[in-house]
Amino acid sequence: LFRRIARHPNATSEILSAILVRLPGSKLSSGQRCDVSKLIAENEHTGKLDLLFLSEHADGGIRQFVASNSCAPDYVLRKLSLDSSVAVRATVASNASTPRDKLISLSNDSSMIVRARVASNINVGLDILSKLALDDEESVLLSLAYSHASIVDDIFNEANKKHRSALAYESENADTLAGLVGMDGGSYDASIASNPNTSQKILKALATSDNNEVRRRVASNANTNAAVLEQLLQDDSCKIAIAANTNSPIHVLEELTQDDNFAISQFVAENKAVTREILQAMISTDSDETPLYSLFLNRKLPFGYLVDIAKQELEKDNVLSDELEDALFERLIDEDEAYLEEDFLIALSKSISVSQRGHALRHGNLLAHDIIRLSNDSALSSYIRENSLLQVAVDRLSHILSNGVGNVSHFENGETWW
């Protein structure tokens, strides 16, 4: 009776659910209970929660019947697409209701059976089919051809395009790359222009392309020679790519610094090929488009050079610019603290900026009275707490006093220093 009801096309979800509840206590054998569960699993009227329950059944056959149910909800099919059973995954791959992203995942399955089932799915898209057309297994190709005979030519044409696209991007053979130039309306030219194995001859030809992206890719290719980069320098759309190209000649980088464009200047400042002289010239330029932070971070500028600029700024305005402050103390993490001379630290400790006074306390070997002055600076109190500088100040004073320098002092709140 249970079997007849479970397979009946008019059985409601409530009736099917009731059978599932009664099955464990029924007089049916385990095999019979399994058969009934399979019939319920494939019945289109079975409720979502019951299908979820059955999708977790220990019997792989029952899970497979759930996977075949065209009314199974997405979350159940997604779960079963990861099942350890090849048969279950293959059934999910055949189900026309399986979400597209899961079909894409299953098209990469390690089992050729699963991939062949994806190839036979009536709802699979051309993008997935063209990928499967490159499969090494004959069974996958046969499944694809039989199931999609009317569009098989389109599938293999698309597959060939994908293959050529992959070659353009990854091939290490310069002749192969040369043969792809201009093919399929120039579809692969941008990838060829990015490929470091593309010959300079081909890059020179691609530099005259009508496509902006192709020219930009040529300008960014480290294999592009100086003459071509100089030619592309006249193309505004290529300037950022040239500024970032480590193969760009020094005189080209110098010329780019004359461009009143922050992004171009920033890429020049971060270019590994840029010289110290260019960096210093850019810093001396009085322009809002000068990327000072990137310039100050460049290790080709000696740390002492930054300190000298900082001294000048403190003398002039009693405060460091944000760019110089951030770069100076970021570099200080890796640099020698000996560069922070006493006169600079004292000037920094009197800066109008709270964070800069805090930096002086954190990084400097100040005299005792300067440490005490900063520690009693009411504006610095929250900065000291947030950056755990109290112990730093105590350690500095302890070192000074242990060497016989300075006087015993107290915080304003009565906390003893020594």
Legacy VTK file of the C-alpha trace (Angstrom):
# vtk DataFile Version 3.0
C-alpha trace
ASCII
DATASET POLYDATA
POINTS 418 float
0.000 0.000 0.000
2.768 2.411 0.927
4.459 1.704 -2.406
1.295 2.368 -4.405
0.639 5.642 -2.584
4.272 6.780 -2.801
4.311 6.456 -6.589
0.811 7.852 -7.136
0.910 11.107 -9.205
-1.856 12.664 -7.098
-0.373 11.914 -3.691
-0.085 15.149 -1.701
3.003 16.289 0.161
1.138 15.809 3.456
0.319 12.165 2.675
3.871 11.447 1.500
5.269 13.081 4.619
2.982 10.980 6.810
4.230 7.792 5.144
7.831 8.833 5.813
7.020 9.313 9.484
5.352 5.883 9.761
7.954 3.943 7.782
10.434 3.264 10.637
7.739 1.651 12.791
6.080 -0.301 9.990
6.261 -4.083 9.508
8.026 -3.642 6.150
11.468 -5.133 5.706
14.453 -2.754 5.446
14.538 -3.361 1.688
10.863 -2.532 1.336
11.239 0.625 3.450
14.149 1.643 1.206
12.012 1.101 -1.934
9.212 3.264 -0.535
11.701 5.993 0.392
13.034 5.997 -3.168
9.545 6.376 -4.589
8.859 9.294 -2.254
12.255 10.816 -3.123
11.428 10.945 -6.831
7.797 12.028 -6.428
7.381 15.639 -7.616
4.838 16.321 -4.849
7.209 15.482 -2.008
7.763 18.488 0.267
11.022 20.396 0.368
11.823 19.497 3.973
11.215 15.803 3.270
13.521 15.971 0.251
16.168 17.640 2.406
15.714 14.874 4.995
16.055 12.155 2.332
19.090 13.866 0.780
20.929 13.039 3.988
19.945 9.361 3.984
22.752 6.847 4.461
21.566 4.921 1.390
23.152 6.368 -1.745
20.308 5.039 -3.890
17.776 7.144 -1.997
19.977 10.231 -2.334
20.232 9.492 -6.060
16.434 9.478 -6.403
16.296 12.845 -4.635
18.915 14.128 -7.087
16.701 13.064 -9.990
13.647 14.943 -8.714
12.983 17.893 -11.033
11.178 19.686 -8.202
14.037 19.385 -5.733
14.913 22.845 -4.362
18.212 24.496 -5.286
19.746 24.050 -1.850
19.159 20.281 -1.975
20.688 19.942 -5.450
23.646 22.098 -4.414
24.209 19.861 -1.416
23.984 16.659 -3.489
26.352 18.068 -6.146
29.068 17.622 -3.505
28.030 14.074 -2.603
30.775 11.474 -2.227
28.877 9.123 -4.564
29.660 9.460 -8.272
26.174 8.143 -9.084
24.523 10.873 -7.016
26.661 13.650 -8.538
26.015 12.262 -12.026
22.263 12.341 -11.380
22.465 15.960 -10.220
24.405 16.710 -13.414
21.519 15.261 -15.467
18.796 17.168 -13.645
17.439 20.027 -15.751
16.711 21.973 -12.557
20.313 21.991 -11.337
21.583 25.597 -10.895
23.951 26.807 -13.594
26.863 27.451 -11.240
26.651 23.837 -10.041
26.695 22.591 -13.636
29.880 24.598 -14.149
31.408 22.969 -11.057
30.300 19.498 -12.130
31.776 20.044 -15.604
35.140 20.009 -13.787
34.339 16.850 -11.826
37.098 14.233 -11.618
34.682 11.577 -12.872
34.147 11.374 -16.626
30.691 9.904 -15.898
29.648 13.116 -14.158
31.117 15.300 -16.924
29.315 13.214 -19.569
26.020 13.710 -17.731
26.605 17.475 -17.678
27.209 17.295 -21.432
23.821 15.564 -21.869
21.879 18.089 -19.750
19.320 19.832 -21.948
19.675 23.131 -20.077
23.446 23.437 -20.137
24.769 26.576 -21.863
27.098 26.979 -24.815
29.893 28.210 -22.558
29.901 24.942 -20.582
29.453 22.782 -23.690
32.352 24.475 -25.475
34.527 23.750 -22.463
33.462 20.096 -22.420
34.196 19.891 -26.159
37.879 20.085 -25.163
37.538 17.117 -22.766
40.035 14.281 -23.213
37.447 11.543 -22.619
35.622 10.165 -25.663
32.501 9.351 -23.626
32.102 13.043 -22.750
32.435 14.100 -26.386
29.977 11.441 -27.570
27.438 12.478 -24.936
27.788 16.081 -26.041
27.407 15.236 -29.745
24.353 12.997 -29.257
22.562 15.371 -26.899
23.206 18.593 -28.813
23.467 17.463 -32.444
21.702 20.550 -33.805
24.324 22.943 -32.420
27.378 20.709 -32.400
29.200 22.907 -34.961
28.618 26.000 -32.830
29.876 24.139 -29.783
33.145 23.098 -31.366
33.665 26.510 -32.965
33.271 28.099 -29.534
35.615 25.473 -28.078
38.248 26.343 -30.659
37.918 30.015 -29.763
38.436 29.218 -26.088
41.474 27.157 -26.962
42.944 29.979 -29.038
42.158 32.481 -26.259
44.028 30.309 -23.747
46.976 30.023 -26.117
47.126 33.793 -26.606
47.320 34.303 -22.846
49.554 31.387 -21.837
51.601 30.179 -24.810
55.388 30.406 -24.548
55.849 29.948 -28.290
56.362 33.256 -30.109
55.411 31.747 -33.491
52.116 30.436 -32.113
51.339 33.876 -30.733
52.224 35.535 -34.045
49.807 33.201 -35.844
46.929 34.262 -33.586
47.281 38.011 -34.246
44.172 39.395 -35.944
42.359 36.056 -35.830
38.594 36.103 -35.180
38.471 39.864 -35.622
41.407 40.487 -33.310
39.678 38.776 -30.376
43.003 37.562 -28.973
45.173 40.611 -29.630
44.868 42.035 -26.102
45.958 38.728 -24.549
48.851 38.465 -26.992
49.890 42.025 -26.139
50.045 41.034 -22.426
51.975 37.818 -22.982
55.648 38.242 -21.941
56.631 35.721 -24.626
55.284 37.840 -27.475
58.123 38.955 -29.759
59.119 42.616 -29.956
58.224 42.544 -33.653
54.619 41.563 -32.885
54.420 44.051 -30.007
55.542 46.798 -32.364
52.764 45.852 -34.793
50.140 45.688 -32.024
51.210 49.145 -30.798
49.437 50.608 -33.840
46.157 48.784 -33.099
42.906 50.746 -33.219
41.959 49.120 -29.924
42.920 51.202 -26.866
43.145 48.136 -24.629
45.549 46.393 -26.995
47.845 49.439 -27.045
47.681 49.703 -23.226
48.652 46.037 -22.910
51.627 46.625 -25.211
52.652 49.624 -23.105
52.585 47.499 -19.926
54.492 44.529 -21.413
58.027 44.295 -19.984
59.185 42.884 -23.341
58.205 46.017 -25.254
61.333 47.861 -26.395
62.185 51.482 -25.666
61.412 52.731 -29.169
57.851 51.427 -29.042
57.319 52.844 -25.532
58.519 56.249 -26.767
56.038 55.986 -29.625
53.193 55.120 -27.237
54.165 58.010 -24.971
52.210 60.244 -27.344
49.063 58.230 -26.550
47.386 59.534 -23.372
45.602 56.219 -22.817
48.980 54.447 -22.492
50.794 56.778 -20.099
49.829 55.033 -16.851
50.883 51.664 -18.291
54.238 53.111 -19.391
54.743 54.725 -15.965
54.278 51.314 -14.324
56.447 49.411 -16.830
59.805 48.575 -15.225
61.334 48.438 -18.727
60.523 52.086 -19.429
63.698 54.115 -20.147
64.728 56.695 -17.537
64.216 59.606 -19.914
60.668 58.378 -20.589
59.925 58.258 -16.854
61.371 61.778 -16.532
59.083 63.013 -19.276
56.072 61.428 -17.588
56.769 63.383 -14.394
55.976 66.549 -16.335
52.413 65.306 -16.763
50.103 67.017 -14.298
48.385 63.742 -13.432
48.462 62.218 -9.943
47.975 58.602 -11.096
50.791 58.796 -13.648
53.136 60.398 -11.107
52.246 57.776 -8.501
53.131 54.906 -10.844
56.425 56.595 -11.668
57.145 56.992 -7.943
56.476 53.285 -7.365
58.362 52.073 -10.453
61.346 49.907 -9.465
63.403 51.432 -12.279
62.981 55.055 -11.160
66.138 56.840 -10.003
66.787 58.784 -6.819
67.301 61.938 -8.888
63.828 61.641 -10.441
62.257 61.075 -7.021
63.954 64.137 -5.541
62.973 66.265 -8.516
59.337 65.179 -8.093
59.387 66.047 -4.375
60.685 69.516 -5.137
57.773 70.114 -7.515
55.168 72.335 -5.895
52.030 70.614 -7.184
48.877 69.124 -5.684
49.312 66.238 -8.136
52.609 65.128 -6.554
52.199 61.703 -4.841
54.326 62.607 -1.812
53.471 59.543 0.272
54.532 57.129 -2.508
57.681 59.154 -3.094
58.655 59.193 0.582
58.078 55.433 0.840
60.460 54.628 -2.028
63.577 53.066 -0.481
65.770 54.668 -3.138
65.452 57.838 -1.091
67.733 57.470 1.965
65.940 57.628 5.292
68.195 60.496 6.310
66.882 62.481 3.329
63.358 62.195 4.748
64.569 63.318 8.172
66.181 66.406 6.608
62.901 67.313 4.902
61.077 66.704 8.194
63.433 69.082 10.027
62.736 71.777 7.447
58.971 71.304 7.777
59.100 71.445 11.587
61.262 74.572 11.503
58.889 76.251 9.079
55.420 75.172 10.281
56.038 73.304 13.577
54.258 70.301 12.076
54.939 67.549 9.503
52.691 67.024 6.507
50.457 63.953 6.804
52.245 62.246 3.901
55.688 62.747 5.421
54.571 61.719 8.919
52.963 58.487 7.682
55.864 57.530 5.406
58.571 58.511 7.893
57.240 56.367 10.705
56.226 53.499 8.436
59.787 53.324 7.168
61.129 53.692 10.691
59.875 50.178 11.420
62.562 48.831 9.064
65.157 51.588 9.358
67.852 52.463 11.903
66.540 54.633 14.752
69.964 56.282 14.966
68.767 58.610 12.212
66.382 60.240 14.688
68.812 62.709 16.184
68.089 64.493 19.454
67.465 67.908 17.891
64.935 66.428 15.490
63.153 64.533 18.281
62.957 67.629 20.458
61.482 69.605 17.547
59.047 66.754 16.861
58.039 66.627 20.539
56.934 70.265 20.249
54.897 69.729 17.084
51.354 71.062 17.085
50.229 67.546 16.064
49.299 65.179 18.917
50.275 62.083 16.911
53.680 63.591 16.072
54.382 64.354 19.729
53.390 60.767 20.431
55.833 59.527 17.784
58.602 61.471 19.520
57.787 59.689 22.789
57.577 56.286 21.104
60.643 56.443 18.846
63.069 58.819 20.449
65.846 58.714 23.056
64.663 61.981 24.590
66.034 63.581 27.727
64.177 62.930 30.979
62.511 66.338 31.174
61.199 65.961 27.585
59.738 62.549 28.373
58.069 63.899 31.502
56.779 66.939 29.611
55.172 64.720 26.976
53.782 62.301 29.557
52.112 65.202 31.376
50.728 66.585 28.104
46.951 66.452 28.678
46.286 66.347 24.935
48.504 63.250 24.713
46.868 61.281 27.532
44.399 59.372 25.363
47.065 58.778 22.674
49.401 57.344 25.351
46.685 54.977 26.593
45.582 53.853 23.116
49.148 53.158 21.973
50.434 51.649 25.254
53.133 54.316 25.541
53.135 54.534 29.328
55.495 51.569 29.662
57.651 52.985 26.840
58.078 56.227 28.775
58.825 54.358 32.021
61.445 52.192 30.294
63.087 55.263 28.768
63.220 57.045 32.128
64.499 53.925 33.864
67.342 53.739 31.370
68.180 57.417 31.819
68.069 57.350 35.615
70.047 54.122 35.855
72.830 55.936 34.054
72.771 58.816 36.540
70.979 61.322 34.359
67.803 63.228 35.203
65.675 63.624 38.306
62.959 61.643 40.007
59.566 62.996 38.968
55.892 62.135 39.123
52.886 62.157 36.890
50.358 64.856 37.596
48.009 62.115 38.765
50.471 61.057 41.452
51.758 57.906 39.750
55.460 57.500 40.605
57.891 57.222 37.727
60.809 55.710 39.515
LINES 1 419
418 0 1 2 3 4 5 6 7 8 9 10 11 12 13 14 15 16 17 18 19 20 21 22 23 24 25 26 27 28 29 30 31 32 33 34 35 36 37 38 39 40 41 42 43 44 45 46 47 48 49 50 51 52 53 54 55 56 57 58 59 60 61 62 63 64 65 66 67 68 69 70 71 72 73 74 75 76 77 78 79 80 81 82 83 84 85 86 87 88 89 90 91 92 93 94 95 96 97 98 99 100 101 102 103 104 105 106 107 108 109 110 111 112 113 114 115 116 117 118 119 120 121 122 123 124 125 126 127 128 129 130 131 132 133 134 135 136 137 138 139 140 141 142 143 144 145 146 147 148 149 150 151 152 153 154 155 156 157 158 159 160 161 162 163 164 165 166 167 168 169 170 171 172 173 174 175 176 177 178 179 180 181 182 183 184 185 186 187 188 189 190 191 192 193 194 195 196 197 198 199 200 201 202 203 204 205 206 207 208 209 210 211 212 213 214 215 216 217 218 219 220 221 222 223 224 225 226 227 228 229 230 231 232 233 234 235 236 237 238 239 240 241 242 243 244 245 246 247 248 249 250 251 252 253 254 255 256 257 258 259 260 261 262 263 264 265 266 267 268 269 270 271 272 273 274 275 276 277 278 279 280 281 282 283 284 285 286 287 288 289 290 291 292 293 294 295 296 297 298 299 300 301 302 303 304 305 306 307 308 309 310 311 312 313 314 315 316 317 318 319 320 321 322 323 324 325 326 327 328 329 330 331 332 333 334 335 336 337 338 339 340 341 342 343 344 345 346 347 348 349 350 351 352 353 354 355 356 357 358 359 360 361 362 363 364 365 366 367 368 369 370 371 372 373 374 375 376 377 378 379 380 381 382 383 384 385 386 387 388 389 390 391 392 393 394 395 396 397 398 399 400 401 402 403 404 405 406 407 408 409 410 411 412 413 414 415 416 417
